[in-house]
Amino acid sequence: MILARSLAAICALLASVLVAAQPAPMAAAAPASGPNDTCLMCHGDKDAKGAAGQSIAVDAAQFGSSVHGGLALKCTDCHSDVSAQKLPHAEKLKPVNCGTCHAKAVAEYAGTVHGLARKGGNTVAASCTDCHGKHDIKRSKDADSRTNHANIEATCSTCHGSDKVVAQGKLPGGNVGSTFHDSIHGKALKGAAQGSAPTCTNCHGAHSIRAKGEAASRTSRANIPETCGSCHKPESVAFLKGSHGKLRQDGNMAAPGCTDCHSAHGIQQHDSDKFQIAVIKECGTCHQDYLSTYRDTFHGQVTALGYARMATCASCHGAHDVLPASNPLSKVSAQNRLKTCQACHAGASENFASFDPHANRHDKARNPLYYYAALFMELLLFGVFAFFGIHTLFWFYREVREKFGRGRGPGDTGNGREKH
Amino acid sequence: MAIALNQEAPAAGGGAAQRYYRRFTPIERVLHALLMLSFVGCALSGLPLIFADKPWAATLARILGGFEGAGLIHRICAFVMIVVFATHVALVFGRALSRGRIMAVLWGPDSMVPQPQDVIDVYRNFKWFVGVGPRPQFDRWTYWEKFDYWAVFWGMLIIGGSGLLLWFPVFFAKFLPGWIFNIAALVHGEEALLAVGFIFTFHFFNGHLRPAKFPMDTVVFTGRISEHEMKDERRVQFDRLTREGRLATDETTAPSEESKWFGWVVGGVALALGIVAIVLIVSSLF
């Protein structure tokens, strides 16, 4: 039995050596690079395994068509601790140092969120090869490159779109890959405008990618408007003229930027019902009183039910260039208010525009008549319900007692007639 | 409709049968039915706005055809209600003027106007409630029925008036100030909540759900009250009609099967929908 197994193993080994030996001349014929043939004697076998059973195969053709293969680099240019004179080489090689050639890129990487995380011991953080690949690295302009504009989303999503990796590496923002996938930018990347639609690196940078908490990050609170504005120029110009933009220019970074209303990765079409409805509560983050009084109006009730065909905050106040009513340029200033109402209410008059869309039933100074009307209604409701509540409870008690109570005399009709 | 309501059922069993007296005229029964249906329609299509932040509100609005569908139902029902109200007011005026019975409309047992006797009746009823007096007997209209009537009358003016302002704001703003619309929106909702809360609890209890009437009193659908019932609860009216010799003129035939059927089915549906609305409202308050 043991002999038979050994024989079979030897036969299998011989067969695999023969099979592996055959394509070798062909591989050598492709880019024809002498020094690598030596390495490929072992690594050219697609079934080649290391001591721990891991694959150590290198696809010679794939390497040949890579950017490094095209430059006729030798294996030992990267795997510098291997020497053709000393074979077999050590079982465990040192990590490849891309900085030997790409010194600038590696120096930049060291300062990125990935580089810093790795330095801090987070082994999940991306290194050169996680984004660029190993033996199959292509120039970014090649359509099948991992770092081609069309493929960046998939490359970043390997980690940032995987719940497992996100949990393992405690990646900030969670699974932003799938959020981005369904966003307006993610959809555009799959459509006709894919060439100009932004992918991950357009906002985050590649070798300049930094945590948003860092001042130098393209996605820091302070830099977001500029980053978005690199494509959305008119909006960013309008934003900087508006109250929110001015507050930020004055150093108040609590004032909202682009992503506070639009979100970062999950950005939706601005005129979609979903976004129009959802953005209202973002305004309420700071303007709670105004959101609350808006919800008391027909406008606010209808949008709360999920129907967007009704004035939202931005319908009256504008979006990027929102200004206080005291500013004559504001859509809700005394000068412009009527025109703003007329955008929906054709034929609206000055009286119409004097309606208070944020009337507050608790604010006697702002809306005295409204305040007293609300008070009157509250008292009326309380009075009626209190009186009839008591009336009904007593009545119910009495009728139940008369109908079902003990001591019903003979001849009682059961209709509650009291015998006296 | 009026023809069906006028059809009389054959008197069952001849002389031994229960006697019935006319309480509501056919037109009053039609008006109540239309009022009831349009009220339920307005309530269900309006409540989602008042409770817009509750999950059930969005569901109810969706069932009614979304914001456009519910809005259309609300306006159709509002129109029906305004027509009902206008018809009623015209009938009351007609009755007061054409027959020269203006005093009977304004005062006395057939009048809806609150009178000293009503205050006495409230006092006596409470005495009976707490067990220190006999169950009082009433004339044609009890004080709680008058309250129902005036609550609806007032509600019609307030809700109907404010509703028209909100329906045609551009037109009304040509001559009314803007704050009127703030108040119109406020009182439309609050008064509607009062009306819905009142009708679907106290009116239902007083008229239908209390043990003596449970589950439903069909008098407003049949228009006829039995002699037994009149003697039991409205002995003052019965004695007065006997004294005035009007008992025979007010006597009528037994309720038709159609009117009873209509009362049970349509009234029952309205009762059920009303109770659902109350459950939703009460669940939203806590």
Interface residues (C-beta under 8 A of the other chain):
Chain A: R295 D296 T297 F298 G300 Q301 V302 A304 L305 G306 Y307 R309 M310 H345 A346 G347 A348 S349 N351 F352 A353 S354 F355 D356 A359 R361 N367 L369 Y370 A373 A374 M377 E378 L380 L381 V384 F385 F388 H391 T392 F394 W395 F396 Y397 R398 E399 V400 E402 K403 F404 T413 N415 G416 R417 E418 H420
Chain B: P48 L49 I50 A52 D53 A57 A58 A61 G66 F67 N125 F126 W128 F129 V130 G131 P134 R135 W144 A151 L166 P169 V170 A173 K174 F175 L176 P177 G178 W179 F181 N182 I183 A185 L186 V187 E190 E191 L193 L194 G197 F198 T201 F202 F205 N206 R210 P211 A212 D232 E233
